[in-house]
């Protein structure tokens, strides 16, 4: 479906190319017609020079200068023109229009005012003689438009080709309409001149390869100066139209027109510099040769423009010299055309081969046609030139048409199989391999194709595949996958691996092309050094190295050995390998992604199992934590309600205390679960404020004093300094200390000691809770802050808890921007 859509868009694009080309040629035809029908006053026969007017007319229709023939007609400097024929004129534009409306080769009158007198002069109207500049400009325009149309027709799907077409069209229209004074043509020429620089610069950024980031729109900035200049120039010309002067005696328009031409010259200079930079940095020999010719053409065109501008600025304008300098502009399209035809930008070599083959077939059909005519004529005894001979010719053409047309598809297929078998085999192989690579999700599948199938099909001695390892530090060679011929006697695979920092890695990534070495040497001398080629590659017989690039990263290198025939690699073979390498790069990226997903899925499966087990432990712990106090509450409440008679106050108070303690236990469990949920979804917040640390610590110790006393523990507090002020949320800091001290009390045997110390260190206060409890094993230190985790130590299992306290404490500490850690040894 995508391919069909692309084909339709290309066809529609070619229709647009035809329409725009027809429009450009139409504008040129109008300009030619306008020049060919430019009327002028005929000078006397002995002073005929129709390329120039017989006089110079000023903006106020006053004659300011007489040229040869003007004085003989009767004009004088200072005469004021009043009318042509019966048409009065008041502006320079009306004067030109009136002259052009007069019939050619007819006599008419021109009324002039000289001093206080007005009188008429009889003049002969004739067409202006076409000059050398006229033919040169139209030749340049024709070449630009035609070449741009050919390139766009052949490669419309290529952005560079489309931009070349647009730039060529603009330049062609500019040269075709230069110096025309018809308003519609002038506006077209203004648009062409001012859009051409932006189109030329944009094209330079895409040729010979795209250097713009895909998906961005910043290239629109290139057209802002052109748009501004276009608007200003069109406005200046409109003002001159309103003044009646047109393109003559319009200094602002002339200045802006000169700026536009200078901008075009600057754009051409930028293109020359840009392509010079690409030429100096590219590693592709074909690109370098293309750029050589394009740079030569650009250089000649820019140099011609600079010389013309210099002569004009120094008032050394010589018409013939200026006209000949214009021919330098032809070097640009001609050089580009040569780059296209000579260096395969449009695959012209294959087209030429096909043309030669089909020319031979056409000649054979013509010979068959003539032979058939001769045979029928001789068989029927009809002489050439007779009336019946025409019938024989018609019958012969009909027979050839009836025989050839139904067999045309078969003939073309047979010709392709006979003369272009290698290209067809390459196409079939590429289609098959592309399908295999697109469905490969394992490195072994990619390796089998590139190391075994491709060399067998292309009759290559050996091939190797280097893949970037997971650490992205080395391109390691993949082993050859086992096949039918795999046995223990097979020669070992040479170690062709190279580090990712190898000198060859960077130019391979930047060039994104083929490195050819071997008997024909490196393909890009001057870019890489022969010393960079690893000795192991030379010993193994590597002849071609292709970078495998996916997503801007080189994921591997495909190495190919010598051909079994001993021949060097042809362009079609290198193109096939290059295309295959692009497909392989994607396949390798997919294979790596598949391995990563597979590994990730296994890790996730393990984590799910672990979390499931943790959840089960948590449910068990929560059940235990809920059932134990609930059982006690139920039991004591039943005692309170079931005793007959009045219970003694002491027993009743003891029962209620037990119920109260278990209710508090349930409330702590609910609070812990609530904190976990709020921390998970980010709803738990803290509100730091200055706190007196002694008050918080003392309050926490007081609240836990009953627990400490019940277990017979000793609790000591040592704060240095005692008046330390810290920034924190009082409720949450108290909760942190409560959790830590509760943990210490819970897992410290009776008679043990708990110490709380605080000391100032580097602008912060470090609080330490020490105890003489059972200690923590080294393998458990990394897990005690995990939610729901509880040690399997028997003493721990005897204590109530859910494994949430330390996890909540650590989260609260980190929310304060602080850190919580543990140091412990078993038994201490």
Secondary structure, 3 states (H helix, E strand, C coil): CHHHHHHHHHHHHHHHHHHHHHHHHHHHHHHHHHHHCCEEEECCHHHCCCCCCCEEECCCCEEEEECCCHHHHCCCCCCEEEEECCEECCCHHHHHHHHHHCCCCCEEEEEEEECCEEEEEEEEEEECCCCHHHHHHHHHHHHHHHHHHHHHHHCCCCHHHHHHHHHHHHHHHHHHCCCCCCHHHHHHHHHHHHHHHHHHHHHHCCCCCCCCCCCCCHHHHHHHHHHHHHHHHHHHHHHHHHHCCCCCCCHHHHHHHHHHHHHHHHHHHHHHHHHHHHHHHCCCHHHHHHHHHHHHHHHHHHHHHHHHHHHHHCCCCCHHHHHHHHHHHHHHHHHHHHHHHHCCCCCHHHHHHHHHHHHHHHHHHHHHHHHHHHHHHHHHCCCCCCHHHHHHHHHHHHHHHHHHHHCHHHHHHHHHHHHCHHHHHHHHHHHHHHHHHHCCCCHHHHHHHHHHHHHHHHCECCEEEEEECCCCCEEEECCCCCCCCCCCCCCCCCCCCEECCCHHHHHHHHHCCEEECCCCCCCCECCECHHHCCHHHHHHCCCEEEEEEECCEEEEEEEECCECCCCCCCHHHHHHHHHHHHHHHHHHHHHHHHHHHHHHHHHHHHHHHHHHHHHHHHHHHHHHHHHHHHHHHHHHHHHHHHCCCCCCHHHHHHHHHHHHHHHHHHHHHHHHHHHHHHHHCCCCCCCCEEEEHHHHHHHHHHHCHHHHHHHCCEEEEEEECCCCEEEECHHHHHHHHHHHHHHHHHCCCCCCEEEEEEEEECCEEEEEEEECCCCCCHHHCCCCCCCCCCCCCHHHHHCCCCCCHHHHHHHHHHHCCCCCCCCCCCCC
